[in-house]
């Protein structure tokens, strides 16, 4: 029986690297994988999934998925799944339940204000298996919050979606996120 997996973690927890490695493992066993991301996520190029560690692969857009021959694949992997809509998550459920193809979705659980993204909320509600990919705060505790940084300070106001990476977001534990304390990150001139 296929399952819908949601693997979430804070910024910098190697979600994308993990997704690309899982794709590689399927390919190594002679199986076909469809790598997917939302079209709005274009930081690394239109049809590229790129991890901070340098791993990359080609992908299709989530918006194209309904028109593709999904039944020809052994697995569907979705990167940046927090940006999905409720209807797109429902389509992933259809792939699992009706086509019996496993779907592994990777994304953030919450935004820089501590609120769910739409895609994450519905993945948390409907996924068969939910797994955390861990990373640490500057203090050594588990980081669960994504802090948006502007001019060296943690900000908690603004649009939910502001595409960025190492220069705009830092993973913090809940205590340091709530206090706005960047610790060693303050020296990175974010």
Buried (B, 14 or more C-beta within 10 A) or exposed (E): EBEBBBBBBBBBBBBBBBBBEBBEEBEEEEEEBBBBBBEEBEEBEEBBBBBEEEBBBEBBBBEEBEEBEBEEBBBBBBBBBBBBBEEBBEBBBBBBBEBEBBBBBBBBBBBBBBEBBBBBBBBBEBBBEBBBBEBBBBEEEBBBBBBBBEEEEBBEEEEEEEEBEEEBBBBBBBEBBBEEBBBEBBEEEB
